[in-house]
Amino acid sequence: MLQNQSRHRRFGRARPDQQRQIVESITAAVRDQHSSDADVEALVLSAIAQQSGSLDTPDVLELRTQLDVAVDEQAPLRQQVQTVLAASASIMARWDRTGREA
């Protein structure tokens, strides 16, 4: 699954100011590609992969299969992005813990 699990800590353990920057950056990337029928989860995962530079395609696909989040389509885009990011960070943190225990 993951080649180097510690590389994902950036999203899960960022300081509040870093988290805000990450959310704003990914929200801007998603906004550029967003349409009314867009899959926000897929756009967020794509943006995470592009910005991290360390997630490869199998990682993103695995993250997508494990992502179980209810995104409120009526919520502002920033809130939708935060919801997906929080769920993604939780999964990546679990990957980190599993990697340390192995």
URFEN-V888026 format. One record per residue. N is the residue number from 1. SS is DSSP state (H for helix, E for strand, C for the rest). PHI is phi in whole degrees, -180 to 180 (NA if undefined). Layout:
N|SS|PHI / N|SS|PHI
This chain:
1|C|NA / 2|C|-105 / 3|C|-78 / 4|C|-144 / 5|H|-68 / 6|H|-68 / 7|H|-68 / 8|H|-89 / 9|H|-64 / 10|H|-53 / 11|H|-82 / 12|H|-81 / 13|C|-125 / 14|C|-73 / 15|C|-66 / 16|H|-54 / 17|H|-69 / 18|H|-69 / 19|H|-60 / 20|H|-61 / 21|H|-65 / 22|H|-63 / 23|H|-61 / 24|H|-63 / 25|H|-64 / 26|H|-71 / 27|H|-61 / 28|H|-63 / 29|H|-65 / 30|H|-69 / 31|H|-58 / 32|H|-63 / 33|H|-108 / 34|C|-77 / 35|C|-136 / 36|C|-63 / 37|C|-107 / 38|C|-72 / 39|C|-88 / 40|H|-60 / 41|H|-59 / 42|H|-64 / 43|H|-64 / 44|H|-66 / 45|H|-63 / 46|H|-63 / 47|H|-65 / 48|H|-60 / 49|H|-62 / 50|H|-67 / 51|H|-79 / 52|H|-77 / 53|C|69 / 54|C|-120 / 55|C|-88 / 56|C|-98 / 57|H|-56 / 58|H|-60 / 59|H|-64 / 60|H|-65 / 61|H|-64 / 62|H|-65 / 63|H|-60 / 64|H|-63 / 65|H|-69 / 66|H|-89 / 67|C|-73 / 68|C|-130 / 69|C|-139 / 70|C|-95 / 71|C|-95 / 72|C|-76 / 73|C|-66 / 74|C|-88 / 75|C|-74 / 76|C|-59 / 77|H|-56 / 78|H|-58 / 79|H|-68 / 80|H|-62 / 81|H|-62 / 82|H|-59 / 83|H|-62 / 84|H|-68 / 85|H|-62 / 86|H|-62 / 87|H|-66 / 88|H|-65 / 89|H|-62 / 90|H|-63 / 91|H|-65 / 92|H|-66 / 93|H|-65 / 94|H|-64 / 95|H|-60 / 96|H|-61 / 97|H|-62 / 98|H|-65 / 99|H|-66 / 100|H|-72 / 101|H|-77 / 102|C|-75
